[in-house]
Amino acid sequence: MRWSEFVDEVRERGQYATAKEAERITRIVLSALGGHVTGPERAELARRLPPEAAMVVTGQLPAVRPQTAAEFVEGVARRIDGAAAATVRWDVGSVLSVVADLAGDGLLDRVLRRLPPGYALLFGRAQLTGTVPAPAPASAVKEDREGAAQLVGPS
């Protein structure tokens, strides 16, 4: 994807009036992201982004400490004059959802594992907590008198 296509996608998702506005928001969000994505995930993400986006991400020094997702959004808000919190969440999501699409599920999962909880929502993904239990074996399920399934313990 070329930089102009990236910005056009952000413009469409964010419903920005101009490409210039979409590009400004994109640069701000990517620069904030660059300080929080580190290690091999940062390098791999940069390879999947347009060169201009990769330069913005990799040109940032690593953050001194991890930020919660809310702190990340607040940090972006400080970079956008007069921005309301809800607007900034929209801006962040508009950019990071495009990043997520280019990253792909595998890389995005690795990036999210390195970030504090809550970031998945910013990338347009569900925030999973813990593991999903395996379904009960059929032998452990019986129906009650009303026909509802109930788990039974070992006999």
PyMOL commands that set and color helices and strands:
alter all, ss='L'
color gray80, all
select helices_A, chain A and resi 3-14+19-34+39-48+51-58+69-79+85-114+119-122+138-140
alter helices_A, ss='H'
color red, helices_A
select strands_A, chain A and resi 141-143+149-151
alter strands_A, ss='S'
color yellow, strands_A
deselect
rebuild
show_as cartoon
